[in-house]
Structure formats: structure tokens, C-alpha cells
Amino acid sequence: MAAILIVEDDEKYCDSLSGIVRGMGHEVVCADSLTRGLRALSSRTFDILFLEVQMPDGNGLDVLSEILAHPFPPEVIIITDFRTPEDAKVAIEKGAWCYMKKEFSKNEITLLIINILEYRKKKTGDHAGTPVAHANFEGIVGSSPSIKFCKYLVASVAKTDSNVFITGETGTGKELIASAIHAHSQRAQNNFVTVDCTALPAELVESILFGYEKGSFTGAEKSRDGLIKQAHGGTLFLDEVGELPLGVQSSFLRVIQEHSFRPVGYQKEIQSDFRLIVASNRDLEDMVRQGQFRDDLLFRIRSFTIEVPPLRKRSRDIRELAEYYTFKLCRQYGIEQKTFAPEFFHALDAYTWPGNVRELIHALENALIAAQQEPALFAKHLPTYIRIWLTRTSLGAVESADKAAAALEASGPLLKLKDVRSRALAHTEEKYLTNLMRVANSDIAAACRISGLSRTRLYVLLKKYRIATHF
């Protein structure tokens, strides 16, 4: 008998789905809010979770990563009345089993449950009840749902030999993820070879990757193994693979397929048994559409995809990251460990970190240098450009608050504090959303990425303030 959780606020629909599940002989638990659903998940193990997207207390897609980061995660079926291609993409990328509309038959649900339970049975085998290993990955710091899910994916794929495609903004730690996969794989005792595709001179790409025979070109005074050969038995990591010259992509495609290649000037091919991991901060699908990247190469390199979240979407990890890297930097420089003034963390939380974790590390390094022998770090020790940004942002917020207060004062008798807060918040939200749509050029997907809002929540707010989606 399996345990199945249904997170759905529509009582009639929940009863109908529960009837099908119980009719199959399985145990079913219903929760009418995300809060109650997450509480149920924390108290026991479930095999399957039916998760509604639009719940009274939030969007189901927003907690999907948190759910799948559990030590014993269920298989998640996303159910909704308002199916959109973008939400479907998000659901699948985050690890949902499927994304489906509520209009389905009893046979369809029955077959789906049977298939999922059969999959889980084969997946666990003799190791039922053993969670996927959540190893302590050096440098991958944080306990937010998004980074915990990222660790879960790393632990899962490390045991395989699949090609891995790591996506994420500059500075998020893509190389750290690649290194962790290698370190926890069966190839850990062999080389981890990093290729920075942005630093490959166009005229030397093939000789650097494939190696060359002595005398094969001017300056080739002795034979040299290429990076692909050096990765034999280990892992080859291509960082920023989108920068790989188009002319080399076809040659590299064959290397991935055959694991054999011919160094420059050689008469015969040689073998290299490597595991491939690539990373990019660019949209490779868009590059394919523009003819800048081969679609067949993209198909081959993204057997398994891990998206590293930007720091602004895991802000709860900032303090833990700051403590971890400050300790590490102090040891590196041989200086006494620093304490932190509360205002230091307030400043870190207020900043947006466009350069992500890499920028945070550089800021901490700057702060340690500025602090010299002082025992504690304060906001004044942060880089000047960050302090200027924080000051300007603060002044802008004060100005907006002053205008809102003046408008309220001019509107009549003094209101209750909660009403003042509500009006100030509405004014700020409306202004923000208007600017957001202008910056995003009315692109809803872009607006969601910038704001961190789900598509559903964004539409609700735009409708609330009657903000046009086109300017």
C-alpha cells in the first residue's frame, strides 16, 4: 500500500481524487493549503504528491524545489485548471513527474499511479527507505530550498556517468557544482580538467583541445597532449561552452559520440574515456535559433541539467555564505577570525548581488582588507560601490515614503496605522510593477525572472493595479 498526499483546496475535486486512490487500496491524506501540505510532508514519507498550482496561501510551483529537497521526496504530479507552457516548463525543470490539467479520467489517474509506483519500486530495489546521499559538498553553502534541491541533483547525478549541463548566471558557482559532481563520482581519483572556452584563442582551439604532433605547425617544437587526452579516465569540464567556436563544435560533437579524436598532425585516432560536464550562462537554445550553436551538440551535452540559482533567489543563504567564506579567507591570509556587527548582515541582505556568490566573496575579501586589525566587520568595510548603492536605494525609499505620507496627510483625517501601511505598500507595489514591465519590455517571463514572482502572482498584481502588459 502506498501513501499519497493531495494538496488541493477544492473539496469536491479532492474527494473525487481521494476516491480513486482509496479504490486502488492506497492510503490518502488531503491538505487544503500549502502550509498544511508541507507540514504533512515533514511528519512522514509519501510516495506520490498531487500538487495544485493555485493555492490560497501561494503557488505550488514556488515550493516544488523545497518538496523535492526532502531526504525521502515523493514523485510530484502538478495539477491545475490553468495550464500554461511556461508553468509546464518550470514544473518539469524543477523535477515534477508531470504537469496535467484536472480534466482526466479515472483510468488515466489509475494508470499514472501504477506507473509511478512501479518506477519507485525498481528505483529503490533492495535499498527501499534509503535516501539519496546528501553529501557535504565543499563550498556549496546554504540551506535554502533552491540550493538544497541543487545539492540533491548533484548527489543524484554524481553516481552516474551522464553528461551534465549546468546553467546559471555568472558567479553562481557552476564550476563548484561541476567539481562536486566529479569528486563524488567513480572517476574522483582521476583528473578533473577545466576548459575555459572564453579564453581559447580561435586559432589554437583544436591544438589545445586535441593536442598536436611535433612539427605539425610553426612553434610545435615537441608533441603535446590535448586537454581531452588529459581528461582520460576522469572528467572534462567545458566552462562557458557557448563560446566554443562554431567551426570546432562539429569536431567536438564527434569526440562526444565516439570518445576518439585525432590530434593535429597525427595519422591515427586516439581514445579518451572521459565524463563530460559543461556550463553556460547563455541561452543556448536562443543561440541555436540564431545559428551560433549546433542543435545536435546541444542535444548531446544536456543529458542532465542542473540550474544553479542566483544569489538574489536564495537570500536566506547570504549570512551562512558570509560566515563560511570569511572564516576561509581569514585562514588563507593568516589573520584572526572576525566577528560581525548586525548592521553588516543588514547591508549584505539589502544589496542585490548582481555578481552573485563570486561578488559576495570579493566584497568579503575587500572588507577584511579594509578592517585590518579591527576585530569585527561593519558595513563601512564593504566596497565603496556597494555602500553608495545602498545609500542611494535607502534615500529613494525614504523619498517614496515621504511622498506617500504627504499624500495621506493631504487626504484628510489621520488614518489608522494599518491603513497607512496598506496605502504605502500599494503605492510602492504599483510603482515597482510599472517600472518592472518597462524594464522587462513587457516580457512576462523576463519580468518573473527579475522580480522573483511566479507568473500567476505577477498576473494577479498587474490586474490589481490595472497595469498594462504592453507599453
TIDO-823132 format. One record per residue: residue in three letters; x, y negated, z of N, C-alpha, C, CB in turn. Coordinates in pm, whole numbers, plus 50000, padded with zeros to 5 digits. Atoms other than C-alpha are relative to their C-alpha. Glycine has a CB too. Layout:
REM TIDO-823132
AlaXYZXYZXYZXYZ/...
REM end
This chain:
REM TIDO-823132
Met500845012050000500005000050000500884987550000499054999950123/Ala499235012450010501364965949902499314988950079500164995849852/Ala500545011849932500914932850084499994988449901500854996450127/Ile500165010550100499594904649865499424987550065499085004749884/Leu500425012849946499234867949958499374991649890501194992650066/Ile500665008950096496804844549781499944986050062498555005249962/Val500045013949955497374807049826499104992449905501454993650006/Glu501065005550087494194791649687498954993450087499365011349910/Asp500985007049919491774765649823498575001849952500324985350004/Asp501344997250051488804776549608499525013250062500005000849841/Glu500444988349923486974800449843499375010749911499014995850107/Lys500674990550089484864816449569501015007749916499014992749909/Tyr498994993550083487864823449349500875009450084500884989449930/Cys499174991949912489914836349642499285013050036500354992150129/Asp500794988049968487114860549736499985009749883498554996250038/Ser500044991650119486924873249380501325007449979499674991549877/Leu498684994050018490674879149353500315009950112501074989149994/Ser499794991149886490784894549701499275013249981499534993450130/Gly500784987850025488064919149599500725009549907498654996449943/Ile499244991650095490174931449307501185006750071500514991549879/Val498824994949931493254935349528499625011050099500744988650073/Arg500434990049901491404953749806499475012549931498934994250092/Gly500514988750076489724975749547501105009349952499194995149882/Met498854991950041493194987549445500685006650121501014991449924/Gly499454993949879493884997449807501124992350064500485013549968/His498915007949945496244968949891499494990350107500714992249889/Glu500335009849896496324945250188500084986049939500975001350123/Val500015013650054495474909050110499844989850112498874998349896/Val500095011249907495954876750305499754987449918501304998650088/Cys500325012450072494454843350196500414987850082498494999349966/Ala499655012749936495694808250274499424988849914501564998450017/Asp500665010650076493784776850176500834987249992498664996950062/Ser499115011550015496784753350189501435005049985499884990250122/Leu498594996250013500504753650106500635002050138500774989249921/Thr499454999049864501294748150475499715013650061499444988950089/Arg500374987049944499394779150581500645011449921498475001650001/Gly499374989750082500804798950290501465001850038499894996549854/Leu498604999249961504404790350383500165005850140500654986249994/Arg499964994449865503644798750745499835015249995498924993750089/Ala500214985550014502344832950640501255006949946498805002849907/Leu498784994450058505484838950431501145000950101500454991749880/Ser498925000049901507744830350724499785010450109500124986350064/Ser500324990749891505974855050954500095014749959498624997250051/Arg499964986150045506064886350736500415000649852498625006850020/Thr499584998050139507014901150397498805003249913501055011249990/Phe501044997250099504734900950092500665004849871499134987449974/Asp499494995050128505194919249762499654990549885499445013949971/Ile500495008650107503154895449545499354987650061498995007749908/Leu500655012549959502064859349583499304993949881501044990050059/Phe500775007850098499274843549377499984985750052498525005749980/Leu499815013849954500034806249399499304990149907501494996750009/Glu500695010550074497674778649287500904987849988498664996250068/Val499175011950021499354747749140499484988250080500054996449851/Gln500565011949938496994720849267499325003450132499004993149906/Met500514997449866496534724649641499744986850073501005008750081/Pro500335012549930495114698949887501214992950058499025002950110/Asp498845006149935498494693350052501255000149914500285007150129/Gly498835000950086500764693949748499895008649875501215004050076/Asn499934992550125501814710249423500755013050023500684991649888/Gly499394986949979502554747449428501375001449936499105010649948/Leu498714999150068505414743249181501124993650081499924993549863/Asp498995007049922507194720049424500595008750111499414987450060/Val499494991349892507574747849684500465013649948498925001950108/Leu499654987050059508364776149441501445003950033499814999649849/Ser498604996949969512144773649492500165004150145500884987949969/Glu499924996849857511674774049869499485014150026499194989850083/Ile500574986749984509504805249844500975010849954498685001149923/Leu499114989950057511964824049624501365000450067500164997449853/Ala498734999949927514864814949852499905008350128500424985750034/His500154991449884513424837350127500885012349987498535004050019/Pro499204987750007515544867750218499275011449930500405004450139/Phe500824989650065512664890150100498924993149916499365009750106/Pro500995007750076510954869349829498985008749928500704991249898/Pro501014992850078507674880749670500144996549852498574996850050/Glu500125004050141507024881049297498854990049994499745012549905/Val500975011049997505144848549232499264998949867500704986750033/Ile500865002250117502214845448990499374986350017498905011449986/Ile500585013549995501324809148923498635000449932500944989549931/Ile501365000550055497574804148869499514985650001499025009250080/Thr500475013850010495894772048756498834998749905501144990949956/Asp501085003650094492874756648587500514990649893498824993750074/Phe499505010550088495014730048420501395003849951500034986350071/Arg498734994850049497734747948227500644990149902499805013649933/Thr499275008850092500394726248058501335006649963500254986050065/Pro498724994050041503504736647859501164996050091500334996049858/Glu498905004749916505764715448082500005007250135499904984850021/Asp500094992949872504474731148406500375014649982498594998750059/Ala499654986050027504794765748249501525001549992499335004849867/Lys498544999850012508434758048163500654999150138500504988449908/Val499465001749865509124746248519499835012750082499324988250071/Ala500304987949922507454776948669500945011549964498555004349979/Ile499154988950043509424801848462501454997450033499845002449850/Glu498605003449969512734783348506500295001650148500304985549956/Lys499794998949855512244783548883499915014350050498994991650072/Gly499994986049960511714821048886498665006750017500725001350123/Ala501314993649988507964827648871499915012149907498884989849966/Trp500214988150085506874861548734499264996049874499215011050077/Cys500765005050116504304844848507499184987950041499085011149942/Tyr500805012249982502134813948468498735002049920500794986949954/Met501224996250071498504820148385498804991750045499715014850021/Lys501245007049972495104804048369499085009250079499324995349870/Lys500854992149911492414815348610498985008749926499274990950095/Glu500994992550076490194828648335500615013349954499494991849878/Phe499474986950037491244865148336499055010950051501435002150058/Ser500894988949966489544898948363500575008350115499775009049877/Lys499574991149892489694924648641501095009449949498805008250055/Asn499004990850057491634948148411501364993149985499525005249863/Glu498775007450020494194921148337500774998550132499714986149941/Ile499375001649869494864914548708500495013550052499004993850100/Thr499624986649953494934951748789501295004649933498885010049972/Leu498814995950074497484958948517501224991950042499774998749850/Leu498915008849958499604929148624500575004650134499524985550008/Ile499564995749867499734940948986500745013449992498805001150096/Ile499364986950017500584976748881501404998449944499165009049907/Asn498705002050063503444964748660501004993850097499864991149876/Ile499115006649906504894942048928500465009750109499314987950063/Leu499654990649894504774968949198500935011049948498745006250059/Glu499114990150059506394993948962501404994149983499455004849863/Tyr498725006950015509134968648890500734999250135499794985949943/Arg499375001449868509764962649263500485013450053499014993650099/Lys499624986649955509864999849330501325004249935498905010249967/Lys498784996350071512525005449064501164991050039499774999549849/Lys498945009549965514454974349166500625003450135499444985750002/Thr499494997049867514764984449532500565014050010498914998150103/Gly499524986249997515155021949478500165005050141501325001349925/Asp499744994849867516755037149783500364989050099501125010249995/His499595011049912517545002649921498824991050036501104991749932/Ala501195007849966513994991549995500204993150135498745008950003/Gly499875007649876513954964650258501334993050015499795009150117/Thr498715006749995517494952850185499964987549914501135009349954/Pro500085012350079517564916250078501204998449911499864988050091/Val498855003850081519754902249806500994992850089499584991149878/Ala498985005849910523034892349971500034984949987501395006049970/His499865014549998523134855850074501404997150053498884993050087/Ala498625001549957526914852650085500294985550036500965004949891/Asn499565013549968528694822750231500944995449890500704999450140/Phe499215004550114529904806049914500784987550038499104997349877/Glu499145011149963532844783249983499684987549919501465003849980/Gly500255012950065531914747049908498574997849956500874998749883/Ile501415002050037528264753549813499234997850129499425012549918/Val500495003749867526934735050114498564994949991500914989350063/Gly501365005249993523334728450210498995010650037499634993849868/Ser501074990949960520124743450341498664995849943499915000750151/Ser501255004250064517544725750124499495011549914500214987249913/Pro500564989150081515164748849931500665001349864498524998049982/Ser499444999450135516694739449595501405006149998500034986149939/Ile498644994550001520284747649690499995014350054500964991250084/Lys500124986149953519214779149880499585009149885498975000950116/Phe500414992150116517504791149564501165001549903498784993549929/Cys498824999450086520644782949368500975010850050500714986149994/Lys499144989849941522674804549609499425013949975500174997650152/Tyr500684987250024520104832249570500285004949857498474998650023/Leu499734996450139520584831649192501465004149982499654988349906/Val498584996650008524364831949231500255014050055500854989750077/Ala499824986949938524204861949464499435011149911499345000450138/Ser500654990050084521864880049225500815003049875498624995349962/Val499334998050129523814874748902501455004250017499934987349917/Ala498584996649979527274879449057500245015049989500474995050137/Lys499844985450002526684916849080499915005849860498945006550089/Thr500134995350138526044919348706501184995249917498674995049938/Asp498965004850091528244912848404499414990949892500755011849934/Ser500705008350097525764889848227500744986949974498584997150047/Asn499575013750026526754857748053499134990750082499924996749847/Val500755009449917525714828348270500154985949945500475000650147/Phe500035013850047524714793448158499614991150118499014998149879/Ile500255008849886524984766848432499724985949948501215000050099/Thr500375013450043523194733948373499964990750121498625000049927/Gly500065009749891523204702248578500734987349964500575005850128/Glu499375012950025524254665948587501485000550037499284988950078/Thr498585001349966527894655348609500164998450151500644988149926/Gly499715001549858529274660048959499175008650094499844986150038/Thr500874991949913526724685249086500705012450053498755004149924/Gly499274988449951529274713149128499855012449915499575003150137/Lys500204988550090528844735148821501205009550003499754995149857/Glu498824991449995532444747648835500055007850131501294991749982/Leu500064993349870531964756049203499085012249992499524990250110/Ile500954989050017528954777649109500655011249918498704995149931/Ala499344990050085530954794948834501075007650078500644993249877/Ser498964993849920533834801549073499415009750102500844989350071/Ala500664991349902531444816249331499505012949936498834992750067/Ile500464988150072529954839949074501185009549978499354996249864/His498824991850024533434852148983500515006350130501124991649936/Ala499434995349873534564855149346499205011450062500084988650098/His500854989649943531624877749432499635010749897498744993950058/Ser500244990150104531784898949117501045011250009500024993549859/Gln499044989050004533604931349039501314995949933499395011949927/Arg498805005050068536134910248847500814990650089499614992949870/Ala499425010249912537164889649150501515001150014499385001150137/Gln498564998349984540684904349163500794995649877500315014450030/Asn499345004350124541434892448808499834985049978499455007849879/Asn499955014550023541834857948652498634993549984500824997249878/Phe501125009050028539244830348662500584988649918499284994750132/Val499365009550092540224809648356499014989149961500525007449873/Thr500865011550029538714774948322500464992949873499984990250118/Val499735007450123538494757747983499174987250003499685008649872/Asp500705012950005537614720647992499864996049854500764989150082/Cys500215002450143536094716647647500134985349963498645005149958/Thr499865014350030536174678547676501474996249980499404991650113/Ala498575003350008539984679747699500735007749890500675002850133/Leu499374992250107540594702647399500244991149877499135012249963/Pro499755007750123542324683747114499445007649880501534997349980/Ala500694993450112540354691246796500955008449916499334989849913/Glu499074993050088543454701746602500685012050069501064990449950/Leu499324989249928544644725646876499045009850068500914994150104/Val500984991849930541394741846990500255014949980498594996549953/Glu499864985850028541934775246815501285005750060499985002349849/Ser498754994849945545574778846922499955000950153501184991149958/Ile500134999749853544674770547285499115011650043499434986750052/Leu500944989349962541734794847296500525013849959498654997549937/Phe499654986950055543064822947076501485003550014499625000549855/Gly498574997549996546834819047122500614999449862500275013550063/Tyr499365001050131549414819346843501315007849997500264985249964/Glu498754992950025552374837546692501114989849978499885009449876/Lys498845008750020555844821946692500154996549852501295006850052/Gly499795004550137556374800946379498744998649918500905009149932/Ser501255000850077552694800646281499654985749962498865006250081/Phe500205014050037552734762546275501154991950059498604994650050/Thr498915008649953555104733746337499914998150150499974986449928/Gly499975001549854556104733446703499765013150074498974990150042/Ala500244987049936555204770046767501335007550010498955008449920/Glu498654994449988558694779246889500015013850062500854990750082/Lys500124986449947557504810347072498535003850007500685001150140/Ser501394995249994554364831847084499414996650137499945015449974/Arg500685003449873551794822647347498605006050003499934984550018/Asp501364994849984548684839847478499024988650015499915009350122/Gly501065010049985545474820047446499235002250129499055000549880/Leu500774999249875543044813547731499065012050000499204987150020/Ile500884988450007540734841047607500755012750040499415001549857/Lys499184988349964543524866847638500314999750150501325000349918/Gln499675001249858544424853447983498825004050089500424985750032/Ala501194996549922540844860048095499685014949995498804992149949/His500244985650012541114897348012499845006350139501175006849923/Gly500304993649872539544917048298499364990750101501255005550058/Gly500565009749907538334885248462498854992149940501064990550047/Thr501105008850042536074855548389500534988249920499204995050123/Leu499695011850081536274829148116498914989750022500145003749848/Phe500975010649971534584796648219500224988349905500134995250147/Leu499965011350092533864771147945499204988550060499455003849860/Asp500665011549941533084738148116499674989949891500884993550109/Glu500525009350101531024713247910500125006249861500764986550006/Val499924992450126530594738547629499404992249883499285013450015/Gly500595008150106528554712847436501034992049922498984990650058/Glu498935007550066531854695647350500855008849910500884993250103/Leu499224991050085533204726447171499764996449853499615014950026/Pro500195004350140533824715746808499155010049921501374998449931/Leu500944991750076531174728646568500745010349916499134991449910/Gly499264990850085533814744446345500545012150075501134992849935/Val499464989049919535104766146632498885008950054500834994450115/Gln501114992749938531654776946751499735013449931498754991449997/Ser500254987450071531234803346478501065010550035499984997749849/Ser498924990849962534634818646561499795005150142501374993049989/Phe500194996049861533814818846931498795009150015499844987650089/Leu501184991349997530414834646866500425014649977498974995649893/Arg499534986450030532174864846717500805005750117500865000149872/Val499234995549884534504866447019499065005250108500894988650055/Ile500984995849899531464868547249499385013449963498904989250017/Gln500674987850046529854895647038500935012150001499454997949861/Glu499084988750020532944917246972501075001250108500664998749865/His498915000649901535314906947253501355003249934499735010050116/Ser498734998750072538054907546991500214987349918500015012749909/Phe499695012350072539844879346809501405001249942499884987550093/Arg498695000050063542874871446600500724987050034499885001949846/Pro499235012249971545454846846740500544993849871501175003150097/Val499505007250117546754820646498501345006149957500174984750030/Gly498774994250054549384836946273500125015050018501164993550062/Tyr499944985549980548644872646387499385007149880499265004150130/Gln500534992150111547944900146131498905009450046501125007949933/Lys501024990849951545704920846357499264993750119500625013550041/Glu500815005149890542994915146614500415006550131498505002449972/Ile499754994549867543404919946987498724999150082501174992450071/Gln501214999349918540834927547258500164991650128499705014650036/Ser500025006749870539844907947566498655002950067500244984549986/Asp501214996649925537334921547818499794989350107500115014350064/Phe500255010949906536054890147988498514998250025500614986949948/Arg501385003949970532874878548156499894985049971499625003350151/Leu500135013950043531614845548010499034992350088499554999449856/Ile500855009749931530264816648214500214986649933500324999450155/Val499875013250062529544783148051499184989950079499535000349851/Ala500745010849932528334749648182499884988149908500714996050132/Ser500195012150080526964717848032499084990450072499435003549861/Asn500925010149948525414685148142499164994149887500784988850073/Arg500745004750117523984680147792498835009349967500934998749879/Asp501144992050044520704692047644500405007349871498734990949977/Leu499504992650116521994719247412498895002949898500645013050044/Glu501114997950094518544725547263499844987949910498695002950076/Asp500085012350080518454689347151501184999249904499974987550091/Met498834999950088521974693147011499805009849883501275003950079/Val500324990450107520774723646814499114993349896499315012750056/Arg500925006950092517954702646666500734989649915498874993350078/Gln499245010250073520494676146565501145005949918500554989750098/Gly498954993550077522794701846407501384999050062500044994349864/Gln498715001749933525534696246666500435012550077499934988250095/Phe499694987749928525374730746826499285011649932499614998950150/Arg500584988450068524744765346680498925006450086501105010349966/Asp501084993849924521424780546781500325014450038498714999549919/Asp499674986249968522804816046764501015000850115500565007249876/Leu499065000449888525634806447002499254996850130501104989549974/Leu500805003449882523144790547243499255012350050499014988649968/Phe500734988049965521114822547236500915009950074499415006649874/Arg499094990349941524184843147326500514995750138501175002249908/Ile499365004349876525524821547610499034998450117500714987049978/Arg500925002249889522354817047810499185012450035499064988549967/Ser500674987949955521554852647908499344997850135500995011750007/Phe500535003149866521024839748263500334985550029500595009650110/Thr499815014449980520544803048352499864996250147498994992149915/Ile500085005749866521244785248679500044984849987501175005250093/Glu500035014850003520244748648716500424994750136498564994849961/Val499505005749874522244730148981499284986850024501554998049996/Pro500805012249975520044703349143500884987950025499075002250118/Pro499275012349968521234667049155499864996850148499504988249914/Leu499995002849857522024653249500498754992450044501244991950036/Arg501195007649961519014629849496498805009150023499674989749893/Lys501094990549980516754660749485500285009850113499745007649872/Arg499674991749884518474676749784500604991050108500985011649962/Ser499465010249910518964645950002500155005050143499124987749998/Arg499894994949863518454666050320501355006950023498865009850029/Asp498694993649988521844682250247501134990050017500265008549879/Ile498935010050002523764649150249500815000250129499414986149979/Arg499275000149872524634649950619500915012350012499014999550120/Glu499224987849993525794686150604501204999449906499135012149968/Leu498905001550095527874678750294501064990350052499464995149865/Ala499065010049949529424647950455500855005850112499244987650050/Glu499254994149889530404667150768501005010549948499025006550102/Tyr499154989350055531804696450567501234994149931499215008749902/Tyr498885005350078533934675550330500884990450081499474992949877/Thr499165008349914535084650850596500965008850080499124991550096/Phe499144990549927536394680050802501105005349908499175011750057/Lys499054994550096538064694450493501054989649961499275005049874/Leu499065010650039539644661050391500944996550115499244987549955/Cys499145003049885540924654350742501105010550015499164999150129/Arg499004989349994542654688150744501014998749886499325013749995/Gln499125001550116544034681550397501034989050020499184997249874/Tyr499115011449981545524648050498500755000450133499204987149990/Gly499324998849873546644659750841499654989150099501465000149979/Ile500425010449905544624633651033498955005750095499434987749925/Glu500964995349901542414637151339498584999349944500114991750128/Gln501384999750045538804646351282499254987550045499305012650053/Lys500765012149972536404616951267498605003550053499894991249874/Thr501414999349965533054612051433499244990649906499754996350151/Phe500815008050093530164594551256499054990950078499205009149904/Ala500995009149945528224563751354498655002849933500434985149980/Pro501324997450061524444568051298499764991949873498904996950099/Glu500225008550117524474538951054500725005349875500484985750030/Phe499274994250112526994558050838499095009649923501275007350049/Phe500914990650065524464585550769498784992949941499555010750100/His501115007950056521704559750719500384994649863499604988450096/Ala499525005450128523804544150445500095010949894501374993350018/Leu499894988950094524514577850283498615004249950500715012050065/Asp501374996050038520784586250285499334989749908499155002050126/Ala500665010750077519814552550135500534999049857500194986650071/Tyr499405001150133522174554849838499485011249909501555000750010/Thr500614990450094521044573149521500985010249942499374992549887/Trp498964990650044524354590849433499855004549855499985012250089/Pro500084996250142524234589849051501145009449958500024987649911/Gly498884991150029527614607649052499945013050078501304993150030/Asn500284987649927526194634849279501075003350104499885011549902/Val499114995849892528374655349515501434995049978500005015350013/Arg498655004950030531584645149338500164985650047500305001149849/Glu499935014049956530814608449404499994999250152498824991949942/Leu500044999949854529984616249768501385003550056498955010150050/Ile498674996149953533364633549813500994988449985500515012449923/His499115011450022535194603749661499704988850100499864994849856/Ala500385010549904533224579949887500525003450140498474998250002/Leu499494995749869534184600450195501514998350007499615014650027/Glu498555001750005537824600250087500374985350016500555005649867/Asn499795014449989537654562450045499764995350144499084992449903/Ala500335004049862536034559050389501115004150097498675006350043/Leu498934995449913538774579550555501244991249986500355014649969/Ile498855008850024541464557850395499754986350062500274998649848/Ala500335013249945539644526050497499995000150152498634995449948/Ala500104999249854539134538250854501375000950066499165012150039/Gln498654998549944542864545550902499955007950132500644986050024/Gln499944992949871543324554551273498734998550084501184995050079/Glu501245001649924539804544751381499355013750019499024990249927/Pro500534986649970538034574451547498685003449932499825001450147/Ala501334997550057534634570151378499844993149866498904995250096/Leu500315005950130533304563151031498724991750010499845011049891/Phe501165009050005530934533650983499684996849855500264987050082/Ala500415003650136529054520850679501004990649935498614993650002/Lys499035009750054531684493550641501195006949934500494990650110/His498884992650058534204520550548499695005749862500405011350093/Leu500394994850131532264530950239500544991049889498465001349989/Pro499525008350111533404518849893499184987349984499975008049871/Thr500655013150013532594482549820498775000549909500984989849947/Tyr501125000050095530344490249522498755006350062500385007649872/Ile501154993849934528124512549738499384990350100500415013150072/Arg500505009749902527844485950012499264988649931501154994550086/Ile500695010650075526934459649753498645005049952500864995249879/Trp501274994350048524274482549605498995000950114500235014049938/Leu500914998749885522794489449950499484986550044500715006950116/Thr500415013549958522734452350035498974994349903501224990750009/Arg500955005250100521044442549709498665007250008500585001549858/Thr501234992349989518504470449746499214995850123500305015050005/Ser500655004249877517774460150102499364986349986501004999850114/Leu500565013450020517294423750004498785000449910501054990649940/Gly501154998750088514974434149724498795005250073500325009049885/Ala501114994449923512874454549967499434989650095500465012350080/Val500465010649909512724425550214499184989849924501184993250070/Glu500725009850082511654401949936498615005149965500784996949871/Ser501294994250033508864425549830499095000150122500175014249946/Ala500794999649877507734429450192499504986150037500825006050116/Asp500395013849970507734391550241498864995449910501204990549985/Lys501075003950093505594386449930498695006850036500395003649856/Ala501224992849962503164413250042499394993950125500305014950023/Ala500495006049876502944397650389499344986549972501154998350101/Ala500555013250034502354363050238498645001549933500954992349908/Ala501274997650068499604376650017498925004050100500155010849892/Leu500964995749899497934393050316499574988250087500595011150087/Glu500315011749916498174361150522499054990549929501284992650039/Ala500855009250077496564341250242498625005949975500664996649868/Ser501264993550034493774366550206498924998550106500235014549975/Gly501055001849900492014357950532500465004050138498795007849963/Pro499704996349862491824370550893501075010950007498735004650071/Leu498964990249980494654391551033499405014150002500764997250130/Leu500514986450012494164428250948500675009250102500245005449858/Lys499384989949915494904459451147501315004549936499045012250020/Leu498674996450048498474472151120499945010949893500875004750116/Lys500084989150097497464503950935499534995049864499075011050050/Asp500465005750127495664482850673501124992249931498784990850022/Val498875007550055498714460650631500985009749935500704991750111/Arg499094989950053500874491550584499485005849869500215011050102/Ser500594993950119498474506350331500114990849880498535003550025/Arg499925009650112498374474550121501444998049953499404986550042/Ala498585001750037502174470150133500495012149921500874998050126/Leu499604987850070502664506350029499415000549860499575012450079/Ala500645000050131500154503049746500684990249905498514996550013/His499325010150083501864471449621501345005349950500214986950079/Thr498684994750036505274488249626499885011549900500755004850125/Glu500214988650090504004520249462499624995449859498905009350055/Glu500455004950130502264501149183501164993849922498864989950017/Lys498865006650065505364480349108501015010449954500674989850095/Tyr499044989650033507594510949116499555008049878500215009450119/Leu500514991850109505374531148884500004992549867498595004850032/Thr499975008150121505094502648635501424999449943499484985850029/Asn498615000350044508874499248622500475013749953500914995150114/Leu499624986350035509254537048609499615003249857499375009950096/Met500474996850135507164540348293500724991949895498514997649990/Arg499225008150095509094512048128501385006149981500114985450049/Val498654994250008512474527348213499985013349926500585002050142/Ala500114986850064511294561848100499464999149859499115009150083/Asn500545002050135509904546647780498745008249978501055003549895/Ser501284992950003506524562647860500135015149981499154994549889/Asp499774985450009508084597447851499705006150137501485003349953/Ile500424994549873506274616848124501055009250060498705007549984/Ala498974990849950508954643748151501184992350060500485009349887/Ala498885008149951511664617248190499614992950130500424989749893/Ala500485006749879509564598448447500005009450119498594994349977/Cys499994989949893509204630448650501425002650049499355013249952/Arg498614997549961512954636448644500564988450082500865002249876/Ile499485011949932513744600648752499404998650139499734987549918/Ser500715002749875511114598249026499995011750096498594996249970/Gly500104988249915511224634049154498585004450024500654997450131/Leu501414996349987507424635749123499665011649906499104987949970/Ser500514989850090505614665648979499144993249895499195011050076/Arg500825005850107503714659648655498584997050050499945009649879/Thr501365001849949500384664248833499914987950090499545012550075/Arg500025011249906501234639649111500204986749927501095001850107/Leu499775012350076502524613948862498734995549930501125002249897/Tyr501255003550068499294615348662498974994450100499425012349928/Val500955004649898497274611048983500304985550038500065009050126/Leu499625013649961499244579749080499794990049887501464999750044/Leu500215009150114499124564648731498524996749984500545006349869/Lys501455002250009495354569348728499534991150114499245013450003/Lys500395007849882495054554849080500244985249977500775004850123/Tyr499665014150018496794522448982499704995049858501474997950031/Arg500405003750137495454522148624501194995049919498904989150004/Ile498795003850071498934520848478500025007549867501275003150084/Ala499984994050134499174527048105501225008749983499964989349891/Thr498874991050029501374555547985500744995649877499525014249982/His499305005250118502364535547676500094984850012499265004049867/Phe499775014549990503844500547665500314994149861501174996950099/
REM end
